[in-house]
Amino acid sequence: MIELSVVSPAAPANVRKLVTHAERGCHAAQSLGHPIPVHLNASLNQQPLR
């Protein structure tokens, strides 16, 4: 769960738009909500690191 507390004189509709936009752009939340396999191929001096 992510909790966000905003203090602003902005209209609630504007804050809601901003929060929605930020949530869609949050890579961490997207990765946790929709996991995909991740594989790491490491190299050292252009040779595979094993």
C-alpha positions as CSV (number, residue, x, y, z in Angstrom):
1,M,0.0,0.0,0.0
2,I,1.2,3.5,-0.8
3,E,-0.1,6.4,1.2
4,L,0.0,9.9,-0.1
5,S,-0.9,13.0,1.9
6,V,-1.0,16.3,-0.1
7,V,-1.2,19.8,1.5
8,S,-2.2,22.3,-1.1
9,P,-4.6,25.1,-1.9
10,A,-5.3,23.5,-5.3
11,A,-8.7,22.3,-6.2
12,P,-9.4,18.6,-5.4
13,A,-10.0,17.8,-9.1
14,N,-6.5,19.1,-9.9
15,V,-4.9,17.2,-7.2
16,R,-6.7,14.0,-8.3
17,K,-5.4,14.5,-11.8
18,L,-1.9,14.9,-10.5
19,V,-2.1,11.9,-8.3
20,T,-3.5,9.7,-11.1
21,H,-0.7,10.9,-13.5
22,A,2.0,10.2,-10.9
23,E,0.6,6.8,-10.1
24,R,0.6,5.8,-13.8
25,G,4.2,7.0,-14.1
26,C,5.5,5.2,-11.0
27,H,7.8,2.5,-12.3
28,A,8.1,0.8,-8.8
29,A,4.4,0.5,-8.4
30,Q,3.9,-0.7,-11.9
31,S,6.6,-3.3,-11.5
32,L,5.1,-4.6,-8.3
33,G,1.6,-4.6,-9.6
34,H,2.4,-6.2,-12.9
35,P,5.6,-8.2,-12.4
36,I,7.7,-9.3,-15.4
37,P,10.7,-11.6,-15.5
38,V,14.0,-9.8,-15.2
39,H,17.3,-11.4,-16.2
40,L,20.8,-10.0,-15.6
41,N,23.7,-10.7,-18.0
42,A,26.8,-9.2,-16.4
43,S,30.1,-8.9,-18.1
44,L,33.6,-7.9,-17.1
45,N,36.0,-6.6,-19.7
46,Q,33.6,-7.7,-22.4
47,Q,33.6,-11.3,-21.1
48,P,30.6,-13.0,-19.4
49,L,30.9,-12.8,-15.6
50,R,30.1,-16.1,-14.1
